[in-house]
Amino acid sequence: MSTIANVIVGLIALLHIYILFLEMFLWDKPTGLRVFKQTREVATASKVLAANQGLYNGFLAAGLIWGLSLGSGGNAIKVFFLCCILVAGIYGAVTVGRKILFIQAVPAAIGLVFILLS
C-alpha cells in the first residue's frame, strides 16, 4: 500500500511541476492560452500573477518530493502538502472553475487516503 501511495504522491508532484511550467513559462503562449482558455490580452495582463501561482505550485511539488525523499518518515510532510493542495483545489473549484476540483483536489484526496492507509 505504501508503494502505491508514494507513486500517487510522485504523480501529483509531477502534475504540479507541469502546472508550474504552464503558469510560469507558457501562460501567454499558444499552449497556455489553450489550456487556460484565455485571450492573449488577458494572458499578457495577468502574466506576472500567473508566474507567482506557478511558483507556489513548484513549492507544493517540492514539499511532496521532500516527503518522498524521507520514506515513511516523510508521511507527515506528504500529508501536509496534500492537504494544502486539497484546500487550494477546492478553493480554485469554487472561485475559478469546477475542472480544478478534478485536476487538483481529487488526486490530493486520493493521495491522502492512500498515505493514511499505508
C-alpha positions as CSV (number, residue, x, y, z in Angstrom):
1,M,0.0,0.0,0.0
2,S,2.9,2.3,0.8
3,T,4.3,1.9,-2.7
4,I,1.0,2.8,-4.3
5,A,0.7,5.8,-2.0
6,N,4.2,7.0,-3.0
7,V,3.5,6.5,-6.7
8,I,0.4,8.6,-6.4
9,V,2.3,11.3,-4.4
10,G,5.0,11.3,-7.1
11,L,2.5,11.7,-9.9
12,I,0.9,14.6,-8.0
13,A,4.3,16.2,-7.6
14,L,4.9,15.8,-11.4
15,L,1.5,17.3,-12.1
16,H,2.4,20.4,-10.0
17,I,5.7,20.7,-11.8
18,Y,3.8,20.7,-15.1
19,I,1.4,23.4,-13.7
20,L,4.4,25.4,-12.7
21,F,5.8,25.2,-16.2
22,L,2.4,26.1,-17.8
23,E,1.9,29.1,-15.5
24,M,5.4,30.4,-15.4
25,F,6.6,29.9,-19.0
26,L,3.6,29.1,-21.2
27,W,0.9,31.4,-19.8
28,D,0.8,33.7,-22.8
29,K,1.9,31.2,-25.4
30,P,-0.5,29.2,-27.6
31,T,-0.4,26.2,-25.2
32,G,-1.1,28.3,-22.2
33,L,-3.8,30.2,-23.9
34,R,-5.5,26.9,-24.9
35,V,-5.1,25.2,-21.6
36,F,-6.4,28.2,-19.6
37,K,-8.9,29.3,-22.2
38,Q,-8.0,32.9,-22.3
39,T,-7.2,35.6,-24.7
40,R,-3.7,36.9,-25.4
41,E,-4.7,40.3,-23.9
42,V,-5.9,38.7,-20.6
43,A,-2.8,36.5,-20.5
44,T,-0.4,39.4,-21.1
45,A,-2.1,41.5,-18.4
46,S,-2.0,38.6,-15.8
47,K,1.4,37.1,-16.7
48,V,3.1,38.2,-13.5
49,L,0.3,36.8,-11.3
50,A,0.3,33.5,-13.2
51,A,4.1,33.2,-12.7
52,N,3.5,33.7,-9.0
53,Q,0.9,31.0,-9.0
54,G,3.3,28.7,-10.8
55,L,6.0,29.3,-8.2
56,Y,3.6,28.3,-5.5
57,N,2.8,25.1,-7.4
58,G,6.5,24.5,-7.5
59,F,6.7,24.8,-3.7
60,L,3.9,22.2,-3.4
61,A,5.8,19.8,-5.7
62,A,9.0,20.4,-3.8
63,G,7.2,19.6,-0.5
64,L,5.9,16.4,-1.9
65,I,9.3,15.4,-3.2
66,W,10.8,16.2,0.1
67,G,8.3,14.0,1.9
68,L,9.0,11.2,-0.6
69,S,12.8,11.5,-0.1
70,L,12.3,10.7,3.6
71,G,10.5,7.5,3.0
72,S,7.9,6.6,5.6
73,G,9.4,9.2,7.9
74,G,8.1,11.8,5.5
75,N,4.4,10.8,5.7
76,A,3.5,13.8,7.9
77,I,5.1,16.1,5.3
78,K,3.3,14.4,2.4
79,V,0.0,14.7,4.3
80,F,0.6,18.4,5.0
81,F,1.3,19.2,1.3
82,L,-1.5,17.1,0.1
83,C,-3.8,18.9,2.4
84,C,-2.5,22.2,1.0
85,I,-3.2,21.0,-2.5
86,L,-6.7,19.7,-1.5
87,V,-7.7,23.1,0.0
88,A,-6.2,25.0,-3.0
89,G,-8.1,22.7,-5.4
90,I,-11.4,23.2,-3.6
91,Y,-10.9,26.9,-3.4
92,G,-10.0,27.0,-7.1
93,A,-13.0,24.9,-8.0
94,V,-15.3,27.4,-6.1
95,T,-13.7,30.6,-7.4
96,V,-12.4,29.7,-10.9
97,G,-13.9,26.6,-12.3
98,R,-15.1,23.1,-11.4
99,K,-12.4,21.5,-13.5
100,I,-9.8,22.4,-10.9
101,L,-11.6,20.1,-8.4
102,F,-10.8,17.1,-10.6
103,I,-7.3,18.2,-11.6
104,Q,-6.0,19.1,-8.1
105,A,-8.4,18.3,-5.3
106,V,-9.4,14.8,-6.2
107,P,-5.9,13.5,-6.8
108,A,-4.8,15.1,-3.5
109,A,-7.7,13.4,-1.7
110,I,-6.8,10.0,-3.2
111,G,-3.2,10.5,-2.2
112,L,-4.2,11.3,1.3
113,V,-6.4,8.2,1.6
114,F,-3.5,6.0,0.4
115,I,-1.0,7.7,2.7
116,L,-3.3,7.3,5.7
117,L,-4.0,3.7,4.9
118,S,-0.3,2.8,4.5
